[in-house]
Amino acid sequence: MDAVDVRAMSDDQLKDELLKLKKEQFNLRFQQASGQLEKTSEFRKVRRTIARIQTVQAERAAQAVQGS
């Protein structure tokens, strides 16, 4: 998911996507611990997408504080 895609999402969509990605991250961690993980690169993708979403959320929160 690109930063452009993340910025186009609404706040509720971002929360839902973040929750989904955190569950996926947990599942990947569990698969790795049990030795079933095939694609280790998925960790990096999920982690970076989570960071993108959190960055956009923080930017929007800062704008809301600055605007009021």
C-alpha positions as CSV (number, residue, x, y, z in Angstrom):
1,M,0.0,0.0,0.0
2,D,1.4,3.4,-1.1
3,A,1.4,6.5,1.0
4,V,-0.9,8.1,-1.6
5,D,-3.4,5.3,-0.9
6,V,-3.2,5.7,2.8
7,R,-3.7,9.5,2.6
8,A,-6.8,8.9,0.5
9,M,-8.5,6.8,3.3
10,S,-10.8,8.2,5.9
11,D,-10.0,8.1,9.6
12,D,-12.3,5.1,10.1
13,Q,-10.8,3.2,7.2
14,L,-7.4,3.9,8.6
15,K,-8.4,2.5,12.0
16,D,-9.8,-0.6,10.4
17,E,-6.8,-1.2,8.2
18,L,-4.5,-0.7,11.1
19,L,-6.4,-3.3,13.2
20,K,-6.3,-5.7,10.2
21,L,-2.5,-5.3,9.7
22,K,-1.8,-5.7,13.4
23,K,-3.7,-9.0,13.4
24,E,-1.7,-10.0,10.3
25,Q,1.5,-9.1,11.9
26,F,0.6,-11.3,14.9
27,N,-0.2,-14.2,12.6
28,L,3.1,-13.8,10.8
29,R,5.0,-13.8,14.1
30,F,3.1,-16.9,15.2
31,Q,3.9,-18.6,11.9
32,Q,7.6,-17.7,12.2
33,A,7.7,-19.1,15.8
34,S,6.2,-22.4,14.6
35,G,8.5,-22.6,11.6
36,Q,5.7,-22.3,9.0
37,L,6.5,-18.9,7.6
38,E,7.5,-19.1,3.9
39,K,7.8,-15.4,2.9
40,T,9.8,-13.5,5.5
41,S,9.6,-10.4,3.5
42,E,5.9,-10.0,4.5
43,F,7.1,-8.9,7.9
44,R,8.8,-5.9,6.4
45,K,5.9,-5.0,4.2
46,V,3.3,-5.2,7.0
47,R,5.5,-3.3,9.5
48,R,6.1,-0.5,7.0
49,T,2.5,-0.2,6.1
50,I,1.6,0.0,9.8
51,A,4.1,2.8,10.1
52,R,2.7,4.7,7.1
53,I,-0.8,4.5,8.6
54,Q,0.4,5.7,12.1
55,T,2.3,8.6,10.5
56,V,-0.8,9.8,8.6
57,Q,-2.9,9.4,11.8
58,A,-0.4,11.5,13.7
59,E,-0.3,14.2,11.0
60,R,-4.1,14.4,11.0
61,A,-4.1,14.7,14.8
62,A,-1.5,17.5,14.7
63,Q,-3.6,19.3,12.1
64,A,-6.7,19.0,14.2
65,V,-4.9,20.4,17.2
66,Q,-3.3,23.2,15.2
67,G,-6.6,24.1,13.5
68,S,-8.6,24.4,16.7
